[in-house]
Each structure stands twice: as structure tokens, then as C-alpha cells.
């Protein structure tokens, strides 16, 4: 397909796209292409062009031209798929279909608590819309920053923080453009008279929505999304776990509360480095030339920050009686463990703000002010108000640290951050968390990297892990070690049964061992829906769809 793009087909396609979209929305200049090629992954691919449609009809025109000319397309929502490929296509020569200009909120229903949005709608945009319209609804929010796409994250089956944090579970109806230009409305949406398409996601007949997540079967141009009714009470809680092994009994104590619905939100469990990286960048003066940070240095940093080896973070939602009951249940469950929950509410945050102001610029005053600022950011996240401060970890090894004005406009790919994520799914058992950590730790130490680890209770029975390889992209040796570390870790976890829920472009082909009936089925579906392999060849498609496997794919 890339070969077709390099020949006459590309020229024909570019001319047709300029006629359909206008010259200003078909970019081929080097600076623009380079910005889409930027990646945290340490490798990149160069697109043929960047196309910027503003409607489903324009996407149809783009797809039909691509099919005729034999030019592959790679759709992105806003191109901020940090750690998993950013805005890069799997190989050179794709035309990037940038859907960020399709940023309309098409419908909002306060009574039934849903919206219909296009791919360019960002977390910040929907959050502000709900506030400005006075709608008593909260959206679920991730820590990926205010400028990231809701639809893009949902299609990757990402997760957030609130009781609606299992985001794809709250989708009701999609509009999808197929490779032949057909526009398909899923669920009940294809019935012209349907009044129930946003309240019952399955429709009648096969439920196909999942086919368009983590796939290359079509281009989603809008979807319905359920929102959470605003609650009258909200508490955030934090649990410090002093010793590494102490996290296992905490996981086992909290699991029954997640299973029975006492804990409705997604809980996040971060190790010390994951928490520290939110407030500082790599302390090179303490690490020495070899790296990573020694146990002694980490213990000193934990003591200064007032944290343990692990921190558990979550929120309680409901009316005051429900939140009070959940607090009692949480305290009771944690009693046999070494962890104790600290609860934050608006009253405590207001008191902390006042005390920090009275303490002024003293050491205790600065530490308290930092904790209050973190607490407010967590509260905002729980209410669906995105905050870019949680992107700080992406800058851990970046030379120069955080950019001026951070977090406003933060873009780890354009800011030359090095970051690779391995995201295994675990049974929600403390022993499994310790096992995955024990598998990963020697790999990180072998390649001289700090192990950032977060495990989130993404549903009632599973932990979703994010193990971060943060590296200095300006150091070729370090970049090579990062790639080697990533490959070894990925292969080790897959080999021991902890399969990732989501992968970067460099590992998509590695999901297929070459003799897997599942990927053969995926290939047959792809062949039926996109026989020319026009849409994102190589993306979540196994080895058999003709997509390039990239510069350092396993």
C-alpha cells in the first residue's frame, strides 16, 4: 500500500482531497508532517499528508478517494495517544486523517444523562460545556491532559477515575465510516424512527460496536456517551503503604468492596516513583552516572515527601449517608492491614488552604500547600475536570525538566519526552501485583531504568497495570536501552500470561504468534470490510493484513 502512495496514486489522491477539503486542510509541508511524526516511542513514521475533515461527509470523500488511489489512511482523534504511538501511523506513507476539527457536541440530554460527541471533542471542552450549560452531570476524566480526545481514548478502551471510568462500557451507539464509504449507525441508530438509540446500546441483532475499538475496520465519527449524574457528596481517600510487600493485603482487603459495589470508582495504586514524578523530575545529582535511583535515595525522597512505598487513591460518591457508610466499610476492611485511609473533602481542603497561607513560605507551609494543590487536582479529576499536572511523569528523564508554563499546552511528543508503556492486565489479587512487579524489576535494573508502576482497579475483578519506561530521547545509548527494556518486559509479561490490555504500534504484530484462530478471524473480518487494506493497515491486525511491522517491532 505504501508503494502505491509513493507513485501516481498519491498525486491523484492529493488532488482529489484538495478539491474536496480545500488546500488549507490538506497539509504536505515538511514542518507539519514532522509534527505528526513526533513520538515518545523513540521511533517515528513519516506521513504522506495530513487531512483535516470537518464532517462525516468529508470523511466519506476521503475514504472513497483513498480506496480508488490505493493510499492508506491513518485516523487520529487529536493525536495524543501518549506512550502508545502518539499521532504516528504504523508505517511511512499513510495519510493522517486528523479528526480534531470534528469537535461538535451534537446532543446533550440532562434527563437521561448522555451526550453525543465527535472525535475532536476534548476532555476540557466537554467539561466546560457541562459547567457552562449548568447540566447536573459529570464526565469521566483521565490524567492524560485536558487536550486529549474522549472518543480516541474510548476507542483504545482506556479508563479514567470515576464510577463511569470503564469508558467503553458507557458508549451507546456509534456512527462509523467503512472503507467503501458506507456510513453505519450501530445499535438502534440505523432505524430512522428510533428514539431509544442512546439509552440501550445493543440494538437488535449482533452487537458490533466493539469491533471498532482497537481495530482498523472503520473510522468512528461520533458516538453516544453516558455521563454520571452529579452527586451531593464526594470524598477522596488516600492510603499510604509503608513497605513494598504491604500492598498485597491491601489489594485483597479492598477487592470485596469493589465486588459488592461499596467502592464504585476506579482505584489507582502507584508506587513511590509514580507519586514522586508528579512533583519533580529525575534528580541526576542524586542518582550517579549509572542509575537508577538507589533504594537509599528513594527512601530519602519518600521521607521528604511524606509518602510510602505505595499510595492507594480513590473516591467515594453518593449522598452523605452513602459516603459515610462507605467510609466506615473502608476503614473496617483496612483494619487488618498496615494501611490507613485519609479522607479529603471540601471542608478539609479549605482548612488546609488557610493553614498553608498562615504558614507562608516556610518548609511546612510549602509542603502543605503542595498537598492541598494535589488534593484539589484529585477532586477536579473526580468531577470530570481535567488537569494537566498528572502528565508530569512523562517528563521524568527529559533534559530541561518541565517546560515553561507547564501544564498549559503540554505535549510530551513535541516536547521530546521519552516514554514507553507496558500495560498488563492482572487478576485483582495482591499476589499477582507482587509477581508482576517482581518480574519487571530486574528487567528495569538490568537496563538501568527506574520502574514506575501504577495498578488500577479497572473493573470489579481486574487490575490494569501501567509500567513506564521513561528515558532521555537525546541520549542514543539510553534510547536503545529503553527499546531493549521494553521488548524484554513485553515478551516476559506476555509469556507469563499477563497480556496487555492495550499496546503501542511497535508491538501490535507481536500479539499474533502466527497460528492463532482469533487473529485469523480478525483478518477475515478486515478482508470483508476493507478488502483493499485502506484503513490503518498494521493496526491491531496481527501479522496477516499486509501492514508494515515498523522499525523495531518485536
URCOR-V974709 format. One record per backbone hydrogen bond with DSSP energy under -0.5 kcal/mol. NH is the residue of the N-H (numbers start at 1). CO is the residue of the C=O. Records with the same first field share a line. If there is no record, write none. Layout:
NH: CO + CO
This chain:
5: 1
6: 2
7: 3 + 4
10: 4 + 7
11: 7
12: 8
13: 9
14: 10
15: 11
16: 12
17: 13
18: 14
19: 15
20: 16
21: 17
22: 17 + 18
25: 22
26: 23
27: 50
33: 29
34: 30
35: 31
36: 32
37: 33
38: 34
42: 39
47: 45
48: 94
49: 94
50: 27
51: 96
52: 25
59: 55
60: 56
61: 57
62: 58
63: 59
64: 60
65: 61
66: 62
67: 63
68: 64
69: 65
70: 66
71: 66
72: 70
73: 534
74: 95
76: 97
82: 80
84: 81
86: 81
87: 38
88: 85
93: 46
94: 91
95: 72
96: 49 + 94
97: 74
98: 51 + 96
99: 76 + 97
101: 98
102: 99
103: 101
106: 104 + 116
107: 116
109: 114
110: 108
113: 109
114: 109
115: 225
116: 107
117: 223
118: 104
120: 102
121: 118
123: 148
124: 146
126: 122
127: 123
128: 124
129: 125
130: 126
131: 127
132: 128
133: 129
134: 131
135: 130
137: 135
138: 228
148: 145
150: 121
153: 149
154: 150
155: 151
156: 152 + 153
157: 154
158: 153
160: 165
161: 141
165: 162
167: 158 + 165
169: 166
170: 167
171: 168
172: 224
175: 222
176: 184
177: 219
178: 176 + 182
179: 529
181: 178
184: 176 + 182
186: 174 + 184
189: 186
191: 188
192: 190
194: 191
199: 196
200: 196
203: 200
208: 206
211: 208
212: 209
213: 210
214: 155
219: 177
220: 218
221: 175
222: 175
223: 117
224: 173
225: 115
226: 170
227: 113
228: 138
230: 136
233: 318
235: 316
236: 344
237: 314
238: 342
239: 312
240: 340
241: 310
242: 240
246: 243
247: 244
248: 245
250: 246
251: 247
252: 248
253: 249
254: 250
255: 251
256: 252
257: 254
258: 254
259: 255
260: 256
261: 258
262: 257
263: 257
264: 262
265: 315
266: 161
267: 265
268: 313
269: 455
270: 268 + 311
271: 453
272: 309
275: 271
276: 272
277: 273
278: 275
279: 276
280: 276
282: 396
284: 282
286: 283
287: 283
288: 284
291: 287
298: 294
299: 295
300: 296
301: 297
302: 298
303: 299
304: 300
305: 301
306: 302
307: 302
309: 241
310: 241
311: 270
312: 239
313: 268
314: 237
316: 235
318: 233
323: 319
324: 320
325: 321
326: 322
327: 323
328: 324
329: 325
330: 326
331: 327
332: 328
333: 329
334: 330
335: 331 + 332
337: 334
342: 238
344: 236
349: 345
350: 346
351: 347
352: 348
353: 349
354: 350
355: 351
356: 352
357: 353
358: 354
359: 355
360: 356
362: 359
366: 362
367: 363
368: 364
369: 365
370: 366
371: 367
372: 368
373: 369
374: 370
375: 371
376: 372
377: 373
378: 374
379: 375
380: 376
381: 377
382: 378
383: 379
384: 381
385: 380
386: 384
390: 387
391: 388
392: 389
394: 391
395: 392
396: 393
398: 395
401: 398
406: 403
408: 405
410: 407
415: 411
416: 413
417: 412
418: 471
419: 40 + 417
420: 469
421: 83
422: 467
423: 502
425: 499
426: 463
428: 461
429: 427
433: 429
434: 430
435: 431
436: 432
437: 433
438: 434
439: 435
440: 436
441: 437
442: 438
443: 439 + 440
444: 440
445: 441
446: 442
447: 443
448: 445
449: 444
452: 450 + 468
453: 451
454: 466
455: 269
456: 464
457: 267
458: 456 + 462
459: 462
463: 426
464: 456
465: 424 + 463
466: 454
467: 422
468: 452 + 466
469: 420
470: 468
471: 418
473: 471
475: 472
476: 474
479: 475
480: 476
481: 477
482: 478
483: 479
484: 480
485: 481
486: 482
487: 483
488: 484
489: 485
490: 486
491: 487
492: 488
493: 489
494: 490
495: 491
496: 492
497: 494
498: 493
499: 497
501: 423
502: 423
505: 84
507: 504
508: 505
511: 507 + 508
512: 509
513: 511
520: 516
521: 517
522: 518
523: 519
524: 520
525: 521
526: 522
527: 523
528: 524
529: 525
530: 526
533: 530
536: 73 + 534
539: 536
540: 538
544: 541
553: 550
554: 506
